Amino acid sequence: MFDATQEYTFTHGTVVAGVQWKSPIGTAAGTYNLDACSVYYNPAALGSVCTKGVSPVPWEGNPAPRTAETPAGTVNSVGLQNPGVDHYLEDDLPRLKAMGTTVISNVAGHSAEDFAYVVEKLAKTNVDMLEINVSCPNVKAGTSFAKDPVALASLVRQLRPLTDKPMIFKLSPNVSDIVPVAQAVVESGADAVSLINTFVGMRIDTRTGKPILANVTGGVSGPAIHPMAVGMVYKIRQAFHDFPIIAMGGTSSGEDALEFLYAGANAVEVGSAALVDPAAPVRIACELESLLDERPELSEALSVGKNWINRNE
């Protein structure tokens, strides 16, 4: 049985938007809690830890029930519940940085002003990267940016002068074509994209005929969405050969992560798998480490900030 409590050191790292990751594997936003996960492994061993969405003020999230199981995945509608940016700056961030963790702060907001407020607060800290979450399907406001390239480009331009930290924009799969959305980000001053966020879906209780989730719909995640995520990563990589991409979506093994890397990703975040097995990110990082031992060309490309597609350019 895999023992995540050991001290792991990875030799195959990656570079994302100028930031060195010890491994191409990190945690996805909303699936990492320091108090719970530090019992299982040292977060500093991973490439990065992307923390839960941080909003200007505390958010209560959506009413319960918030989660439902589905074949090869889950549907959730947590609604970005969090204690707010001030608590984050006083508690989570200092403790993670004290452990030597590469930290990505996920920024949540209902409006451009909300995003700007949090970005300005985080700009003065030692956080390594910012992930702007414009694509959560479980909140009523703040997600339209991910569906409107014009609005998204405007948001990027508004946030860019507020910080010199690398800004990642998290993209939604719930669009007819993800490339124009990515293009808006690439051309407006962002440093990377992360994809994909969850698909909109729902479950119905066949005993009552009513939706299981109080919010009716939620975000579908887990192995069921992995092929679609790989396809979208590949599509963006074909359009933008050297722009940094962080992939996510149904990664349950080192092989799944390797598939993303061959699609053109620079790094991979693990989300739903960690809800089933809290040690999954470290296990997957170890599996990928062994796979990269046998793939020096890919490993060398990642180590200098390139990807499989542009490794020889």
C-alpha positions, 0 to 999 in steps of 0.5 A: 500500500502506498505510504504518503507519509514518507519524505519524497523528492522528485527529480523531474520538475517543470516550469510554469510561467517562470515558476519552478515546480518540484514535480509536474503534479499539484493539487487542484483548487477546492480539494486541498485543506491543510489541516486534513491533508498534512496528516497524509503528506508534506505539501512542500513535496508536490509541484504546487498546492492550489488553495481553495477559492478566496473571496473578498469577504466570507462566503457561505456557499450553497445550501445542502445537499451539495454533492451527489455521486455519479458513475466515474465521478461526482457532481458538486455545488459547494459554491466556493464557501470560504472564510475570506481573504483576510483569514486566508492571509492570517492562517492558510497562506503563512502556514503553507509557505512556512512549510516550503510549499509552492502556493497558487492562490485561487481567486474568487469573485462575483464581479471585476471589482471583487477579483481586483480587491483580492488580487491587490491583497495577494499582490503584497504577499509571498504567494507564488502564483494567482489562479483567477477562477472565472469559471466555477459553474456553482455561483450565480455571478462571476462566471460569465467572464469564462464564456465571453472573450471580450469581457474576459479580455477586459478583466485580464487587462484590469487585473494585470497592472495590480500585480507582477505575480504570474496570473493563471486564468481557469477556463470553463469547458461549458462553451461552444469553442474554448480556443477564442476564450483562451485567445482572449487570455493569451493576448491580454496579458495573462501568464498561463491558463488552467483547464478544465473546470467542471462540466454542468450536470445534475442528478435526480432522485428517482424515488422523489423525481426531484433534483438531488442537489439543492442548487439543482445543477452542479459541476461534474468532475472525476474520471468521467470527464478526463477524455474531454479535458485531454481534448481541450488541452490538446486543442489549446496547445495546437493553437498556442504552441508555447503558452503555459497550460496547467491541465486538470480533469479526472486525473487518477493515476500517473498514466492519466497525468502523462496523457495530459503532458503528451497533449501539451500541458506543462503541469497537471493538478489533481482534484477529485481523486484526492477526495477519494484518497487524500494521498492521491496527489503524492501517489500520482506524482510518484507514478509520474516520476517513474514514467518520466524516468523512461521519457527523457525527451519529455522530462527535459522539455518540462524542466526548461518550461517547454512542452511536448509539442514545442520541445524542439522549437 
